[in-house]
Amino acid sequence: MNMALPPAAEEQVRFLLNLQRLLEEGSFVATYKHALLLSIADVCVEKGDDAGGRFRISTAELAEKFITYYWRQAVPYYSTGRNQAGAVLKQNTGRQAAVISAISKAREDHGNSLAQLKMNPPAWEALKRRVTETIRVMPLWKLQTVGGQKLEFLYVGVRGDETVIELKEGVCYCLRLFYGLVHELVRGAWLRFVRSINENKSLLGTASDLSDFMFGSGRAALEVYRQILIEYQHGNCFYCLRPLKDRSDVDHFIPWSRYPVDFGHNFVLAHGACNTRKADRLAAVEHLEKWCERNEMYGEELTVAFQERNIVHDQKASWRVTAWAYEQAQLAGSFVWRQDDELVKLTSAWRTLLR
Ligand SMILES: [Zn+2]
């Protein structure tokens, strides 16, 4: 690790201003730049740290994230309440974005399941190579151009044939610190761009569910987790430990609103009431302890079960995302949810669990 310090407050503000400028003044002919920004932020959360130094990301890692973002968007969109045929939303002002077409095809070939595609290494690698190529020749070198000028605040300029980018000092730190803010900014810009494309206008009408379609967690798909998780909780609610009876909610332990990636090991089963009360908060340290214990003891068994049912999972990444979420919450002085309406201030006790 290089010797670096976390960026000073002014540098953090400068980072946010640069990002805002890039989104407001940059020229966009496709949504690749939006996907690239979110992909970089995700890799920082899953693999980076808070030391403040430079951080290297391979274009293949970016391609994986890219595919994950577009995977859910490469299906026909049907506007609710409008009696018309659905169509895949356009993500480019000219012809449909090549990545979307490639992913649509991959969806058809692999039963619409990303996990199934990943279990077919030749097909998965081929799609990744294709997307990596697009990232290299398109958004990677164009992203940091604003009004014909360079605004290289994220990474050092690339020529187009690199397999790795190096984030500048402080960038990984800022993306982890401002992850929620960055996500809101970029997703808002992405949505506005998709809405502005002519061909999408008739399809979208005044639809208000576009954000959920493009970025929401596939609620229906969560059902499959129930059968797997119930056994590891002995039929009880993960939080209050009372029996679940026949109804339960599949809860994102680290809330979807904080980190919108569905990794199998992040899920627990809870009463609807417990889930609703926890809402978008992190759970208290005693719950974190149970989550760590479950994944330490049964993580590999769960991996096998997720694999069998085509569920996306990455235990190591889940672990790191959880550590990141608690770190940021403590930094922000957050309160965490214990039970009913009880909130407690997060102390550093979580650190011993997530070493
Ligand atoms: Zn409960």
Boltz pocket constraint, residues with backbone or C-beta under 6 A from the ligand:
constraints:
  - pocket:
      binder: B
      contacts: [[A, 237], [A, 238], [A, 239], [A, 240], [A, 241], [A, 242], [A, 270], [A, 271], [A, 274]]
      max_distance: 6.0
